Amino acid sequence: MANGEVGTAIGVGPDGQLLVSVDGETTSVMAAEALFGPDTLT
């Protein structure tokens, strides 16, 4: 993750977001942001 946390990818959402489990909690992020950081989307 862009903030340094490590998560496990569990799928891809309908809008292209990456579904991730971080410390047992499911969240979603844009795949490019998870890999390259938040500045890649601007």
ROKE-546247 format. One line per 4 residues: for each residue z, y, x of N, C-alpha, C, CB. Coordinates in nm, 4 decimals, m for minus. Glycine has a CB too. Example, Ala and Ser with C-alpha at 12.3 -4.5 7.8 and 13.67 -1.06 7.14 Angstrom:
BEGIN
0.7800,m0.5690,1.3190,0.7800,m0.4500,1.2300,0.7800,m0.3300,1.3200,0.9046,m0.4473,1.1308  0.7080,m0.2250,1.2850,0.7140,m0.1060,1.3670,0.7870,0.0030,1.2900,0.5725,m0.0598,1.4084
//
This chain:
BEGIN
0.0000,m0.1169,0.0840,0.0000,0.0000,0.0000,0.0000,0.1236,0.0888,0.1209,m0.0004,m0.0957  m0.0478,0.2350,0.0326,m0.0570,0.3600,0.1088,0.0784,0.4090,0.1574,m0.1217,0.4671,0.0246  0.1857,0.3750,0.0868,0.3190,0.4216,0.1261,0.3883,0.3271,0.2239,0.4055,0.4390,0.0033  0.3180,0.2241,0.2700,0.3740,0.1325,0.3681,0.4340,0.0058,0.3106,0.4765,0.2020,0.4456
0.4512,0.0010,0.1783,0.5037,m0.1207,0.1160,0.3997,m0.2313,0.1235,0.5442,m0.0946,m0.0309  0.4464,m0.3543,0.1234,0.3575,m0.4697,0.1238,0.3638,m0.5327,m0.0145,0.3967,m0.5727,0.2356  0.2465,m0.5563,m0.0723,0.2400,m0.6181,m0.2038,0.1459,m0.7365,m0.2026,0.1960,m0.5171,m0.3085  0.1474,m0.8100,m0.3119,0.0582,m0.9241,m0.3291,m0.0390,m0.8927,m0.4417,0.1380,m1.0547,m0.3588
m0.1677,m0.8962,m0.4114,m0.2690,m0.8705,m0.5133,m0.2673,m0.9846,m0.6141,m0.4103,m0.8548,m0.4496  m0.2658,m0.9469,m0.7421,m0.2643,m1.0503,m0.8460,m0.3849,m1.0415,m0.9381,m0.1374,m1.0401,m0.9278  m0.4680,m0.9403,m0.9211,m0.5873,m0.9299,m1.0037,m0.6480,m0.7915,m0.9993,m0.5555,m0.9667,m1.1456  m0.7543,m0.7753,m1.0784,m0.8228,m0.6473,m1.0897,m0.8246,m0.6090,m1.2363,m0.9675,m0.6538,m1.0308
m0.7808,m0.4871,m1.2660,m0.7767,m0.4394,m1.4030,m0.9141,m0.3994,m1.4536,m0.6823,m0.3230,m1.4143  m0.9264,m0.3711,m1.5821,m1.0554,m0.3393,m1.6433,m1.1192,m0.2107,m1.5918,m1.0387,m0.3292,m1.7909  m1.0409,m0.1210,m1.5358,m1.0950,0.0041,m1.4827,m1.1084,0.0016,m1.3312,m1.0073,0.1200,m1.5239  m1.0997,m0.1155,m1.2700,m1.1166,m0.1291,m1.1264,m0.9905,m0.1119,m1.0457,m1.2152,m0.0326,m1.0801
m0.8778,m0.0972,m1.1123,m0.7530,m0.0846,m1.0385,m0.7062,m0.2209,m0.9896,m0.6452,m0.0191,m1.1255  m0.6360,m0.2202,m0.8789,m0.5811,m0.3418,m0.8204,m0.4429,m0.3659,m0.8806,m0.5737,m0.3315,m0.6645  m0.4216,m0.4825,m0.9393,m0.2912,m0.5185,m0.9930,m0.2131,m0.5856,m0.8812,m0.3037,m0.6121,m1.1185  m0.0938,m0.5342,m0.8537,m0.0176,m0.5736,m0.7364,0.1270,m0.6033,m0.7747,m0.0233,m0.4642,m0.6290
0.1837,m0.7027,m0.7107,0.3266,m0.7309,m0.7234,0.3951,m0.6817,m0.5971,0.3537,m0.8837,m0.7468  0.4913,m0.5900,m0.6149,0.5688,m0.5362,m0.5032,0.7154,m0.5604,m0.5353,0.5391,m0.3826,m0.4792  0.7801,m0.6395,m0.4538,0.9215,m0.6732,m0.4750,0.9469,m0.7266,m0.6159,1.0092,m0.5506,m0.4498  0.8540,m0.8072,m0.6668,0.8704,m0.8679,m0.7982,0.8329,m0.7797,m0.9147,1.0087,m0.9103,m0.8146
0.7923,m0.6568,m0.8885,0.7529,m0.5640,m0.9948,0.6015,m0.5439,m0.9909,0.8268,m0.4275,m0.9800  0.5369,m0.5575,m1.1065,0.3920,m0.5415,m1.1129,0.3565,m0.3945,m1.1293,0.3329,m0.6244,m1.2285  0.2586,m0.3509,m1.0514,0.2095,m0.2137,m1.0587,0.0589,m0.2167,m1.0408,0.2773,m0.1225,m0.9513  m0.0057,m0.1041,m1.0573,m0.1494,m0.0981,m1.0341,m0.1822,0.0256,m0.9524,m0.2273,m0.0977,m1.1675
m0.2815,0.0118,m0.8677,m0.3308,0.1222,m0.7851,m0.4809,0.1071,m0.7733,m0.2629,0.1242,m0.6437  m0.5478,0.2159,m0.7418,m0.6900,0.2049,m0.7135,m0.7050,0.1271,m0.5828,m0.7582,0.3466,m0.7045  m0.7978,0.0349,m0.5785,m0.8115,m0.0540,m0.4629,m0.8349,0.0239,m0.3335,m0.9261,m0.1521,m0.4855  m0.9192,0.1254,m0.3358,m0.9458,0.2032,m0.2140,m0.8196,0.2733,m0.1656,m1.0570,0.3067,m0.2390
m0.7386,0.3223,m0.2601,m0.6145,0.3892,m0.2221,m0.5170,0.2910,m0.1581,m0.5500,0.4555,m0.3442  m0.5112,0.1694,m0.2098,m0.4200,0.0692,m0.1546,m0.4598,0.0317,m0.0122,m0.4177,m0.0560,m0.2434  m0.5896,0.0277,0.0134,m0.6355,m0.0132,0.1461,m0.6420,0.1005,0.2469,m0.7701,m0.0760,0.1351  m0.6886,0.2170,0.2026,m0.7202,0.3245,0.2960,m0.6342,0.4483,0.2838,m0.8596,0.3631,0.2789
m0.5524,0.4591,0.1795,m0.4668,0.5757,0.1595,m0.5205,0.6664,0.0505,m0.4528,0.6536,0.2889  m0.4355,0.7536,m0.0013,m0.4734,0.8362,m0.1162,m0.5821,0.9388,m0.0885,m0.3540,0.9064,m0.1667  m0.6036,0.9782,0.0356,m0.7039,1.0796,0.0660,m0.8469,1.0279,0.0556,m0.6806,1.1338,0.2035  m0.8665,0.8968,0.0390,m1.0028,0.8421,0.0309,m1.0655,0.8670,m0.1041,m1.0022,0.6933,0.0596
m0.9878,0.9061,m0.2044,m1.0420,0.9250,m0.3383,m1.0869,1.0680,m0.3652,m0.9398,0.8850,m0.4401  m1.0699,1.1564,m0.2680,m1.1087,1.2962,m0.2886,m1.2336,1.3298,m0.2133,m0.9979,1.3894,m0.2468
//
